[in-house]
Amino acid sequence: MKAVLLTNHGGPEMLQYGEAPDPTAGAGEVVVDIHAASVNAADYKVRLGNGRSTLPFPYILGRDFSGVVSTVGAGVTDLAVGDAVFGVLDQGHEGAYAEKVAIKAAIIAKKPDNLGHAEAAAMALTSITALWALEDTAQLKAGETILIQGGAGGVAGFGIQLAKHLGATVITTASARNHDYVRHLGADRVIDYNTEDFTTAVADCDVVFDTVGGEVQLRSYAVLKPGGRLVWVAAAPEGSKPPRSDVQVLRPGVARDRQHLERMVALLQVGAVWPPELVRYKLTEAATAHRVSEARHLRGKLVFEVR
């Protein structure tokens, strides 16, 4: 099969388009012919070697995808060859920047007919991350106020829609060019992080959902009411400590399961959420896509159209 091969840690030039062995389906697994794969911020961090010193090079990046089942392994009874499916590879596993992938059948879901492959791939990891963060971890309730940092991104954008559906008042940060976009997603108030200090513009939030990390996370404590919850998916500066002890600091465990994917589909079907704005690339353009992702000024999601 064709795949994007990470030849070593380093810059985008370490991504080379080439050949890789076809995967096979073990017991409880299926092989999926990938039609689209998503690009996530975690991908360029792995490429750079952040937190991982050794990989079996050449290595295939990519965590979420959409495609069609081409092989069914022993013991799989709920999926069949020809089923359109989408999902996220298990934690610690990658390989979606390719024409095929083997994955546990139990952690993927059938793709609804009204959702394209590119859109399904773009929504897979972003949706389960936001669902785990806001519903399972923060337990966001109707009437609460939430500040979502970095609202134009994929996870945060889904988070805005979800929080609004749950009945919360939604404040988000975004650059001026993305204000209309995040308002369309459901934000009640938008703060331009280039011209406004959110720590003085906002107060008494029940929840902060931080998808930016770094100093933004440390400053986010200032806007929480006592007993509030700070939920993060992007880390604070290394070695830093929470500046307050009267709030909860929570990191969601984003487990891979069919239940959360099907929850996203249910939300989609009732019109509570919809796909993000997409920027589409071919697998041969992986280096370009990584440069855009690493710049961290993306609106929506980057996806590879594989076939």
Helices and strands as residue ranges (DSSP letters): E 2-6, G 12-14, E 15-19, E 29-39, H 41-48, E 64-72, E 84-88, E 100-104, G 105-107, E 108-110, H 117-131, I 132-137, E 145-149, H 154-165, E 169-174, G 176-178, H 179-185, E 189-192, H 198-201, E 205-210, H 215-220, G 221-223, E 224-232, E 248-250, H 258-269, E 278-281, G 283-285, H 286-295, E 301-305
